[in-house]
Amino acid sequence: MDGYPPTEPRAPELWLQHAAGFIIFEDVRRYAMERIDPALPDEARDAVQKGIDDAVYGLMMVIDGVTGGLSNTNRTVYIDFLVRLATRGDSEGGLLSEVDLRQGDGMCMGYHGWREGDFGKDPIVVARPSTESQGEPGAAT
């Protein structure tokens, strides 16, 4: 990651929400898409891809608080989702910023742009030139 959050009002909060979307799309959606059997016929492949996208959207609804809670007359159970920006190591103070995604602009709203690769105007990651010490060729850091 070499993208840095912008400094304009509200822009860092939006950047963090896009960063959360990027992580979910890279580490959940892409992971699942890469595991689709390449021997599947196109119709079956399309159905599997739709199932993956529907599951990711369902996760977005849980994150937004649209679904995913359990309640009775006295209690409720829900999941909080936080996205945080922090310095690495102990030398610079740790937590720089955080957003409760349930209180954000809406992961369901971001989902549609993220499917098209739109993670906002400020880059989340910047690809580095490949070297042996940086791991896989072309890997974003």
Secondary structure as UniProt FT lines:
FT   TURN            9..10
FT   HELIX           11..24
FT   HELIX           25..29
FT   HELIX           30..34
FT   TURN            38..39
FT   HELIX           42..64
FT   STRAND          70..71
FT   STRAND          76..77
FT   STRAND          82..86
FT   TURN            91..92
FT   STRAND          95..100
FT   HELIX           101..103
FT   HELIX           107..115
FT   TURN            116..117
FT   HELIX           132..134
FT   TURN            137..138
//
